[in-house]
Amino acid sequence: MSSRPRLVRACLVLLAVQILLVGAFVVVTQRQANAIPSAPNPDDWNLPVPDQGLTIETGIARADEVARSWRQDAQLAFVSMQVDWSPDAPPAVVTSVPPFGWLRFIYVSPIDGGESEHAALGMLFERVSGALVQTGVTSWDAGMPDRALMDGVVVSDQTAVLAAEISGGTIYRAACPDRRSQTGVSLSADAISGQPTWNLVYRERGAGGEATKRVTVNAVDGTVTDVRRGAITCSA
């Protein structure tokens, strides 16, 4: 056999192998995607309107219900709340948290055959109506939580917000309330003590990070720490 037919045959074999490899990759990728359970459809959930705007703690019950419909073994891994304040000047002393804003929850569950060993379900709730407005799933590389996220929480998220307001949050917002009208609240374990800690972030719309005010509130004993005081004067 001449060298040319052998070369042609070798090229055809190589092409066939490449096609098989591409096909195998597509099959594996599709199989990995199929391993992740589909997200619940928000339209299927007609949740009751709460008497007051949802908080993280009052919203967990409905988030748990949705998560269990997704995976019975799903565990809460992350929570956050956005508080939308009035754009008008705040009173000197703030005694209540407005019901406006959003809640975000992430639940994690082990899966087989996926790109990662775990999948995450994210949910977004509107605080006033209590409605589930958005869901989504993705692979999750951080593993399962080593303990229940809310374990040990004594100080509520509402109390943490009011504590942050007393610790300069109200003054910070009063400088330009129309641009400093949102506060973000999340929960994490303190890096040193391991105790649950509320993290509060005040931002000025359109300003850089140097204007941001950050406060932490120990969710066990209520200790308030000004992590970053933020700019008192507003950006030009």
Secondary structure, 3 states (H helix, E strand, C coil): CCHHHHHHHHHHHHHHHHHHHHHHHHHHHHHHHHHCCCCCCHHHCCCCCCCCCCCHHHHHHHHHHHHHHHCCCCEEEEEEEEEECCCCCCCCCCCCCCCCEEEEEEEEEECCCCCCCEEEEEEEEECCCCCEEEEEEEEECCCCCCCCCCCCCCCCHHHHHHHHHHHHHHHHHHCCCCCCCEEEEEEEECCCCCCEEEEEEECCCCCCHHHCEEEEEECCCCCEEEEECCCCCCCC
